[in-house]
């Protein structure tokens, strides 16, 4: 049986140029009141201590997000074209299409982008109307 599904393309997000790769997601915090989402990305040091945070991503004007973890991430990324960049724009987006269907098109006039933060342990898909702010931890 042949399926006519949207073929998604992962494009490296230009704002991630120069950021470290190979990091893991260490924290995810949604502030429901302000409508923001913050993610911390870090380097694992050893099994007994939490990863060392390298940078934070802060998304404002959040519309939605989803998190995939473990073995699901590898299959998901393989199917949709993995790149070397950990922060990607997904276009066209099945997640964004689903969002517009669920909201009955009430946000079609907004410039919503689908960002993907992909690490070896988690994959976070984010729908936001503004690019994330990146805060790099100073040594």
Beta strands, then each sheet from edge to edge (+ up, - down):
strand 1: 9-12
strand 2: 24-31
strand 3: 36-43
strand 4: 52-59
strand 5: 62-69
strand 6: 87-91
strand 7: 113-118
strand 8: 122-128
strand 9: 133-136
sheet 1: 1+ 6- 7+ 8- 5+
sheet 2: 2+ 3- 4+ 9-
end
